[in-house]
Amino acid sequence: MKRLTEKNGINIRSFRILEPKEMNVYRKISLQIEFSPTPSLLNLSQFIYDIEHHEKELMISELDFLALNPRAPNSLQGSLVISGLMKINLDKEKGREQ
């Protein structure tokens, strides 16, 4: 994620890893990112595109934007929840429980 933010000129204000969720044979791992105002909508849209088309099959499950000046909404800040699925090795999980 750090490479994508640096590539697109997005300044991260804070981030945190959310609680993983079990989904059948997958574990959903999510990361919440809050970013500082970005002066370029093109950079922000490229950042979102790069997340959605990443080789690790990432997805944006939540997004929240705030225009600092509604009359000139070219500077946005906000937060994203980015999620990915990790396949669970059921044999290892069963071994841990025993």
N, C-alpha and C positions, 0 to 999 in steps of 0.2 A: 504494500500500500504506500509505503514511503516513496518508492521510486515513481509511482504514478502521480502522487501529489507534487513532487519536485518537478517532474516532467511538464506538468500542466500549470505550474505556478500557483498551486493552491496551498495556503498556509493553514495547517491544522492547529486549532486552539486547544483541543483535548480529544482524547479517544479512550475507549474502554472496551474490554472484551466482555460480552454478555454471556449469561449462563447457557451452556450448550443444551440442545434439545434432542432427545432420541426420536427418530422417525423410521420405524421398521429397521432396515439394515443400514440406515444412514444416521449420522449425527450432524445436526445443523449447528454450525459455529458462526456467531454473528459478532460484528465489531461496529460500535457506534462512534462516528467521527463528527466533531463539531469544527467547522472551519470559519476563519476570519473573513471579513468582507473581501470579495474578489472583484477587481475592477473590470474583468473581462468575461462576458457571458460566453464567448467562444472558448476560452480556457475551461470554464466550468462544464460546458457541454462536451468538450473533448474528454475531460476527466470522467464524466458519466459514461460516455461511449467506451472508453478504455476499460472501465470496470465491467460493463455488461458484455464486452467482447474479449475478456481476459481468458487465457488458456486454462485457468483453473476453475472455470464455470462459476464465476461469482455473480451475484445478483443483488440488486438494491431492493430491500424489502420495505424500507420506509425512507421518505425524504421530506424535509421541512425547510422551506426557504423564507427569508425575510428581506424585502427590499428596504434599504435604509432611507431612500428618498423615493416615494411612490411616483413623483412627477418625472423622475429620471431613473427608472429601475435598471440601470446598468451595473449597479454594485449590489451584489447579493451576499448574504451570509446565511448559514443554516447548519443543518445536521443531516447525516445519512446513516442508515443502518445497512451495512453490507454483509451479506450472508454467503456461506459456501457449504456444500455438503461433503462430508467425509465418510467413506464406506467403513462400516464397523466390521472387524474380523470377529465373527460370532464364536469361533473356536477359542480365541484368546479370552473373550469375555466369559465364556463358560468355565474356563480354567481358573480364572480369578475368583469366581463365586464358590468354587469347591474347596 
